[in-house]
Amino acid sequence: MQPVDFTTLTAACSELRAQWLPARLEQVYQRDRFTVSLALRTMKGRAWIDISSHPTAARICVGAPPPRIPDTFTFSEQLRHQLCGLALVSIAPVSPWERVIDLQFAKRPGEGALWHLYAEIMGKYSNIILTASDNLVVTCAHQVGLKQSSVRPVQTGQPYELPPSLTDAVPSAIEPLDRWQERISLVPGQLKTNLLKNYRGLSKNLVVSMIRSANLDPEQSTDSLNPHQWQQLFQRWLYWLQCLENSKFQPSFTPEGYSVIDWPKPDEKQPESESEKESNSPNLLHPLHPLQNPLPNSSVQELLNSYYTGEINQQLFAQLRHQLTQKLNNILAKLRLKANTFKERLQQSAGADIHKSQADLLMANLQHWEPGMKSISLPDFETEKPITIPLNPEKNAVQNAQAIYKKHQKLKRARIAVEPLLAAVQEEIDYLEQVEAALSVLETYRNTQDLQTLAEIREELIQQKYLVVPDYRGSDKNAAIEFHRYQTPSGFELLIGRNNRQNDQLTFRTATDYDLWFHTLEIPGSHALLRLTPGNVAQETDLQFAADMTAYYSRARHSEQVPVVYTEPKYVYKPKGAKPGMVVYKQERIVWGRPQQAPA
């Protein structure tokens, strides 16, 4: 993930100052343990400013409104208590070339600052710190004790200290080319490395994009540059400094991340000698280099919010999916083992009737028993075939029959006890396999709906007592449910649930009497709903399309053909006490779905 560097932070704060100063702070909301959002209002409108101390995604930018979930964090509560109702009067760096921003709050514009909220955007050392006008730390996002850092602890009640000053040279537009070149090439090495370690305010992404915009290779040695190439790179250096000074930024996405500098295109190649051609040929940019094909964005705020929201969501998606998959696999493995044990006991109890017939046969033929017999062969009542009955030689015939009757009763009681236990375990397995099917469809992150679907699955497992998360905050109950939506060949809408919560919503709240309900036959999968209007009838192509899509969003998505049932929603029922997504149906018809042909 690309970190926010000094240039990006400067660009973001420049826009914030232009659009949101001065502003009244109306609300503070903490999205997670790293990110707080400030609701600012001006005469032109209202916006939420996100300040994040995330170790890989620290940033400050305008974000989306927070979800409607209660905020239970102490840090945001302290910020609300001290800052709400005050005016944000300044967004300024604490010192040149530092990635620490001072957000100052006063009673009203023009008055002295009462509070300072320091946003330290410094990678894994990022923090958000509130101090009063006396410079004492009132609260902070992350307490840093002496054991964690003896150089700069951050604790409430202690004076706020700025991070240690940088020691590298300060970039300057008045520095001549020869002095700049001498500083970079004094010790031969990689061009990008020498630039990074000799000047402050630079980042790897910025340096690489700067070098490539000059038609050079970031990996090449400083010894390999000719005077023309040094001149080209120096021009990009000056252009970068001018952008900082004049707040001239052009945000754009690139395949490698993003950029806030619109670098000028490389000049045409100057005539070179044969030796120069040989030395410089590897440095030519590939015609499809990302810097030559940027995707423009309207503002730095939108770019940062879009990029980091997507990157963080992708990380959360991967972590949450792995967590849920592992949990389901563990629970299902235990349940299947328990089910197999019950099935074995049922197989053993299947011989209960045989034991009863043997005991009856023995009691009817007591005269054939002789003392000391270990077994006896008697003709069956119906087939008259000989049946061998094992005996205990220490017991007489009646005692042996009584022992066999007891065994029959024991096996019969075991079957009566085990059958409902097996049914309950199998019902639980069916439900969890339904959840597992919903997870299997979510292989990779594509949009925020995928993450919301996972969050709903986790919340469902928590409600069903399969997951225990002490500090879990429920999802937004007012969030709109977004089903998978498709259009059939005849133009009808096909809705497909993403998880059990959406399946229930689709089947029992969204469906009307005119619709058709689809599900894979005895295979875990999503509920699907073909929306029809009065007077319209689904054609065979529509039914086949709906069956293909239903099969695709099921556990059998990799099969060639899958049996899919469809019926009217009024014939779909939820048994009393059934878990989410579990239903029974009747008056169904079957169509064979082809998941490989589904246009998903």
N, C-alpha and C positions, 0 to 999 in steps of 0.2 A: 504494500500500500504506500502510495506517495505521501510523504509527510508535508505539512505546511511549513514552508521555509520563510525566510525574512521577506522575500519579494511578494509571496502570496499573502502574507499577513499584512504587509503594507497596502497591497491592493484592496484587501477586504476592509481594512479600517478606513481607507480613503473613501470608499463607497458608503460605509456606515456613517461617517462624519457628515458627508454631503446630504444624506437622506434622513438621518434619524437624530440629529442634534439641533436644538435641545428636544428632549422627549420626557414624558412622564412615565414612570415605572408603575404599572398597574397590577402586575402579578408576577410571581416567581413559581416555576414548576420544575421539579427535578425528574428528568426522564429515566435516568439510571444512575449508578453510582459515579459516573464520570461526567454527565452532562446536565447542566441547568439551563433553563430557558427563561428569558426576561421578556415580559409583555410590555412593549413600548407603544405609546400613543403620541402622535403629533397632530398638528392641524390637518395634515394630509391623509392620515390613516393610522392603522395599527399593525404591528408585526411582532413576531416572536424571534428574539435573538438567542441563538444557541451558543453557549460557551462550554467547550468540552476539554477535559484534561485526560482524555483517553490516551494510553501510552503509544498507540500507533495512529490515532486519528484525532489528535488535539486540534482544535480549530475555534474560530469565532465567525459566525455568519448568520444570516437570516434563515430560519428553518420553518418547517411546517408546524401548524398548531399541535400541541401535545394531545395524546389520547385522553379520553374521559375516564381515567383510572385514578383513584385517590392517591395523593402524594404522601408517602409515609416517611420520607427522608428527613433527618434532623437538620442537615446542612441547608436545604431550601427553606425550612421553617425559620431558621435564624436569619436568612437573607430577607424573607418576607417581613419579618418583624422589624428589621432595621431599615429596609430600603423602600418598601412599598409606599407610594404616594409622593416620593421625592422625584426631583428632576435629574435626568442624566445630562450633564453639562459638558462632559469632555470624554473623548476616546483618544488617548495619546500614548505614544511609547514612553517608557520611563527614561530611556537614554538612547542615543543613536546606535543603530545596528543591533539592538537587543530585541528579542522576541518576547517581551513582557509589555503588556498593554494595561494602562491605568484607566479604568472607567470611574469617573468622579461623579458623585451625587451630592446635590445641594437642595435647599428648600425650594429655591426658584432660580431660574437662569440669571446670571450676573452676580450671584452671591458666592461666597467661599464654599469649598467642598467640605461636607461633613463626613463623608464616607468614601473610601477608595476600594474598589474591587479590582484586584490585580489578576489578570489572566496571563499565566505563564505558559506560553505555547512552545514547549521545549522537548518534544518527543516523550520518552519514558519518564522524564523529570517534570512533566507538566503538572500544573496545580492551579487552583482558584482560591484566592486568599482575600478575605475582607478585613480591612483595618479601619479604625476610626481616625479622626484628624490628628490624634496624638501618636499615630504610627504603630499602635499596638495591635497585634493580631486578635481579632474577635472570633473568627471562625475560618475554617479552610476545608477544602474538599478532601485533602489527604494530610494527616498529621505526620511530620517527619521528625522522629526522635533522634537523640544522640547516637543510638546504636545503629540507626539507618544512615545517618550522615553527621559526621563530626564537623564537617566544613560549614554546613548551613542547615541547622535544624529549623523546622517550621512548626511552632506550637502556639496554642492560644495563650494570650496574656504576655507573650514575649514580643519585643520590637521586631518589626518587619525589616528584613535585610534583602537587598537586591542580590540576584545570582552573581557569582564571581565574574569579574570583568573579563572580556575576551582580550587575548594578547596578540592576535594576528593584526596585520596592517589594515588600515581603514581604506576601502576603495575611494578613489577620488578622481573626478573628471579632469582635474588640472595636472594630474601626474603625466609626464611625457611618456611617449611610446618606449624610448630606450630604457628608461628607469623601470617601467612596468615589465618590459621583456626581460630585463636583467634579473628582476626579482623572481620571475617564474622559472627562468632557465638557468639560474645560478648552479643548482644541483640537477644534473640531467635526470629525467624521469618521465613517467606518463604525463601527458598534457593535462588531463582532468585532475590527476592527483596533485600536481604542482600548483594548479590554480586553487584547489580546495584548501591546501595547507598553508598558503601564503596570504590569503585575504579572508576577512570575516564577512558575514552576511551571505555566503554562498551555500549552495546545496548541490548534491550530486545531480539531481534532475536539471537544475538550472544550468550548471556547468556543461553537462552533456548536450543539452539543447543549444546552448550558446556556441559550443564548438562545432556541432553538426550544422548549424545555420551558416557557419563560415566555410562549409564544404570540407571539413577536416574530420579526422578520426580521433575520438577521445582517448583511444588506447595508444596512439603513436607517441614516440619520444619527442621531447622538446628539441632535441638535436636535429630532427628531421625536417623542421619547418624552414622554409625559405623566407626572405624578407617580405614577399608579397603575401604569403600566408599569415605572417605575424601581423601585417597591416590589416588584413581581413578580420582577424580575430579581435584586434584592438578596436576596430570600428564597432563590432558587436558589443564589446565591453562598454564603450562609451554610450552606445544606444541603450543598453540596460540601465546605466546610471541616469540617463536622461528620462527614461520611463519612470524611474523612482522619483526623480526630482519633480517631474511635471504631472505625476499621477496619471500617466498614460498607459492604460492596461487594456489588453484585448483577450478576454478569457476564451479558451477553446479546449475541447477534448482531443486527446490523441490516443492511439491504441495502447500506449504505454502509461497513460494517466491523463494529465491535463497540463496546460500551460496558461499563464496570464500575460505572457509577452508575445506580441506578434512580431516575430523575428523577420527582418528583411530577407528576401531571397538571395542566395549566393550570386555574386557577380559572375559574368562570363569568364571562362578560363582564359588567362593571358597566354600568349605564345611562350612555350617552354623549350628548353633544350631536351635532347633525348634522355640525358641522365635525370633531369627533373621529372620527365614523364614517367620514368621507371619508378622513381622514389615516391611519386605522388599518386600513381594510379590506384593503389589500394584504398586511398582516402576519399574517392568519389562516393557521393551519397547514392544509395540505391534509389531508383526512380520512384519507388513506393514508400520511401521513408516517411514515418508518421508526421514529422514536422512539415513535410511538404503537402500534407493532406489534412489539415486540422478541421475539426468540426466546430464551427463557431457556436457560442452560447451568448445569451443576452446580457448576463451580468456575472460578476465574480461570485456574488451571493448564491445565485442559482447553481452555478457550476460547483461550488464547494458543497452545498447542501446535497445536490444530486450525486456527486462523486462519493462523498463519505457516507451518505445514507446507504447507497448501493453496496459499498465495500463492507461496511459494518453489518448490514443485513445479510450479506453473503457469508460472512464469518459466523454470525449467529445461526443462520440456517444450517450450515455444516455441523456446528456443535450440537444444536438441538436435535437435528435428524439422527446424528450418531448416538446421542443420549437416549432418544426414544427407541431407536432400533435395538440398541443393546438391551434396554430394559424389557422390551417386548420379547426378544429372543430368550432371555433368561426366564421370564415368567412362562412363556409357552413351552420351553424345554421341561420345566418342572411339572406343568399341567399335563403334558403328553406322557411323561413318565408315570404320573399318578393314574391317568386314564388307562395306560397299558397294564398297570397293576390291577385295577378294577376288572379289566377285561379277562385277565388270567384267572381271577377269582370266579368270575362268571362262567368261564369255561370249565373250571373245576366243579362248580355247582350244577353244571348241565347234566351231570351223572346222577343227580338226586333221584329221579324217577327210576333209573336203572336199579339203584340200591333198594328202593321200595319193592320193585317187582321181584328182586332176588329174595328179600325177606319174606314176601308173600309165598314165593315158591318153596322156600325152606319150611315155613310153617305148615304148608299143605302136604309136605312129604317127610314129616318127622320120623316115620317108620323106617326110612332108608338111612337114617343117621346111625353111625356106630362110634363108640368112644375112641378118641385118639385121632380122628380124621382131620387132616389139614385142608381138605377141600372135598367138595361133593359135586357130582355132575347130575343134573336133573333136567327132564324135558320141559321146554317152555310151554306155557299154557296155550298159546295161540299157534305157534309154528311147530311145536313139539321137537324142535331142535335141541340138542343137549346144551345146557348152560352150566359152566363151571363156576361154583361159588366158593371163594376162599373162606376157611374156617379157622377158628382158634381152637387147637386141640385140647386146651385146658377148660373149655366151656362145653356145655351140652348144646343140643340143637336149638332149644328155646332161647338160651342165653345168646347164642350166636345171632339168632334172628333179631333179638332185641337190640344187640349192638349195631346191626345193619340198619334197623329202624332209626336209631339215634343218629347215625351218620347221615341218613336221608333227611331227618329234621334239621340237622346242623347246616347241611348244604342248602336246604330250602330257605332257612332263615338268612343265610349269607346272601343268597340271590335277592331276597326281598330287601335286604339292607343295602346291597351294593348297587342295584339298578338305579335308584334315584341319585345316588352319589355319582355314578358314572354319567347320568344325564346332566347333572349340574356342572360337572367338569367339562363335558362336551359342549354345553351351552357357553361356558366361559371361553373355551378354545375357539368356538365359532365367532364369538364377539371379538376376541383379540386378533383373530385372523382377518376380520373385517377392518380393524384398525391397521393391521400390517399391510393390507392391500392398499389402503389410502397412502401409507408411507412409501410404498414401492413405486407409486406413480410420481412422487416428488423426488426425483433423482438429483436434479440440479436446481439452483436458484435462478429464477427468471425475472420475478417482479415481487413487489411487496405482498401480493396476495399469497404467494407461496409461503412466505414467513408467517403471515397471519393464519394460514391453514395449519401450519405446524403448531403455532401457539394454541389454536383451538383444540388440536389433538392432545397437547400436553394438559390443557385445562380439563379436558374430558377425563383423561387418565387420573388426574388428581381428584376429581369429583368421584370417580369410581374406586378410589382408594388404592390404585395400583402404583401411584407415585406419591411421595411425601416430600414437599418442598416448603420448609418452614417460612422462608421470606418471600414466598411467591405472591405476586400481585396479579389479580385476575385481569383478563382482557377487557377491552372496551365493549360493554354490553350494547352500546348504541352504534357500534361500527356496522357499516353496511355489509351484508352478505353478498359476496360476488361468486356466483356459480360459474362453472365452465359454460360458455355460451357458443352454440354453433347453429348453422342454418342448413336445413335439409334441402335436397334438390328442388322441392316444390316451394321453398321459401318459408317453411314453418320453423319456429325456434325450438332448439333442443337444449335443455338445461341439465347439467350433470353436477351432482354434489361433490365437493372436494374432501369432505370428511363426514363423520357420523352426525355431527351437529347440523351440517348443511343437508345431509340426507333426510333427517327428520323434518327440517324446515321445508324442504322441497316437496316431500310426500304428503305431509299433513297440514301445511299452511299455504303453500304456493299453488298446489294442484287444484284444478277445477274439474267438474263432472265431464267436461268435453276432452280432457287431455288423456294421454296414454302413458302408463308407468312401465318402465323397463328395469330389469335386473338379470344378472347372470344366474343360471339355474344351479342352485346348490354350490355356488362358487362365490367367495367373498369379493365384493366390489361395490362400486358407487351406485346410487339410485339415479335414474335418468327419467326425464319428463319431456315428452313431446307435446308442445303447446298447440292446441287446436282451438279454433273458434267455431261457434254454432254454424252448422251447414257445411263445414269443410270435412273432408275425409282424407286420411293419410293414404298415399299411394304406396305400392310395393317398394319403390325406390326410397321413400321416406322411412318406412319400417326397417329396410335393410341398412340404411344409413344410421338410424338410431341404434340398431343392434350392433353394428360395427363399433360405434363409439362406446356403447355400454361394455362391450367385450374388451375394448382397449383400456378402459378405466376399471379393470378388474385384476384379480390375481392371475388370470389366464391370458394376460395381454400378449404373451409371446407364443401362444398357440396358433395353429392354422384356422381352426374352427371352434367356436364356443357356443353352447346352447344358451339362448337368451329368452327369458319369458317376458311377456307384456300383457297387461290387463288394464282395466279402468281403475283410477285411484280409489273409487269407493269400495273396491274389493281388496284393498290393502289394509291390514290391521296391525296394530302394535299390541302384543299380549300384555296383560297386566304384569307390571314389574319387570318388563323387558328392558335390556340395556339400550343405550342410544344406537340408532341405526338398524336395530333388529326388528324384523316384521314378518308377518305371514300373509299369504295371499291365496286367492282362489279364482276360478274361471279364467285361468291363464292360457295363453297360446304360446307356441314356441317358434322362434325363428333363429337360424344359425348365424351368429355374428362372425365377422372376419376381421379381427383386430389389426392384422397386418395391412389392411386396406383403409384403415381409419385415417383421415387427414388431420391428425392431432399434432 
